Amino acid sequence: MSKNLLLLGGAGGIGRAVATRAATEGWSVTIMDLAASLDAHPVAEGMDSIAVDLRESKSIEAAFSSVGVLHGFVNLAGFMTGVKPLEETTIEEFDDVMGCNVRGAYLASLQALPLLRMGQGSMVNIVSGLASNVRPGYGIYGASKAALNNLTKALALDAAPDVRVNAVGPAAVDTAFLRGGTGRSDENEAVSLNVDQYVNVTPLARLAVPEDIVGPVMFLLGPDSAFMTGQTLWVNGGGYMP
């Protein structure tokens, strides 16, 4: 029997890698993302796609209205507006980041939970090491992911014992996210990160690639993590050890 997996924000680099692995493991995959992101990266043959804008509650409701029973839901959606001090962040930028990364994630989770209960499924949120390892210039994005990390724990309590809710907290991953986000930027632009400096302080001495995040996500979706909920797996090459 095929298992249904919905990847919110799945058109990005990590989402595409998760989708590829999941499909090879027998999951029926649906990608939900911005229309521009889906245009930039059409889904693979055999997968479905649904356009959504997490800043609009009606868009979220409409997108989920065509989704049936879920056995897995991964929220990969999120973006930041550049590296800058909090004092230089505008209220519009604050509202945009929080509207997508927190409010949108919350509303999407409320839509997904009943479908996951039907399938006795698992939810995985993609947070960030910046949710706990605070760094200069990433204040609003880090705050949004800290909120999502806390929301993951609250959802885990509310959804138990029917649905497990966990998170994966990657460090920087070499994807379009470092250039502004899939569908929001030119993916060939320079990254918003001093890569050499970053690698020098990472024990495993490299930048993460999407495939590094796939295994932890699939582990949390599958039976090997059956007694885990409300947890965050930090995937950062040893750069942050909470």
VENKA-V73452 format. One record per residue. N is the residue number from 1. SS is DSSP state (A for helix, B for strand, O for the rest). Layout:
# VENKA-V73452
n: {N	N}
ss: {SS	SS}
This chain:
# VENKA-V73452
n: {1	2	3	4	5	6	7	8	9	10	11	12	13	14	15	16	17	18	19	20	21	22	23	24	25	26	27	28	29	30	31	32	33	34	35	36	37	38	39	40	41	42	43	44	45	46	47	48	49	50	51	52	53	54	55	56	57	58	59	60	61	62	63	64	65	66	67	68	69	70	71	72	73	74	75	76	77	78	79	80	81	82	83	84	85	86	87	88	89	90	91	92	93	94	95	96	97	98	99	100	101	102	103	104	105	106	107	108	109	110	111	112	113	114	115	116	117	118	119	120	121	122	123	124	125	126	127	128	129	130	131	132	133	134	135	136	137	138	139	140	141	142	143	144	145	146	147	148	149	150	151	152	153	154	155	156	157	158	159	160	161	162	163	164	165	166	167	168	169	170	171	172	173	174	175	176	177	178	179	180	181	182	183	184	185	186	187	188	189	190	191	192	193	194	195	196	197	198	199	200	201	202	203	204	205	206	207	208	209	210	211	212	213	214	215	216	217	218	219	220	221	222	223	224	225	226	227	228	229	230	231	232	233	234	235	236	237	238	239	240	241	242}
ss: {O	O	B	B	B	B	B	B	O	O	O	O	A	A	A	A	A	A	A	A	A	A	A	A	O	O	B	B	B	B	B	B	B	O	A	A	A	A	A	A	O	O	O	O	O	O	O	B	B	B	B	O	O	O	O	O	A	A	A	A	A	A	A	A	O	O	O	O	O	O	O	B	B	B	B	O	O	O	O	O	O	O	O	O	O	A	A	A	O	O	A	A	A	A	A	A	A	A	A	A	A	A	A	A	A	A	A	A	A	A	A	A	A	A	A	A	A	A	A	O	O	B	B	B	B	B	O	O	A	A	A	O	O	O	O	O	O	O	A	A	A	A	A	A	A	A	A	A	A	A	A	A	A	A	A	A	A	A	A	O	O	O	O	B	B	B	B	B	B	B	O	O	B	O	O	A	A	A	A	O	O	O	O	O	O	O	O	O	O	O	O	O	O	O	A	A	A	A	A	A	O	O	O	O	O	O	O	B	O	O	A	A	A	A	A	A	A	A	A	A	A	O	A	A	A	O	O	O	O	O	O	B	B	B	B	O	O	O	O	O	O	O}
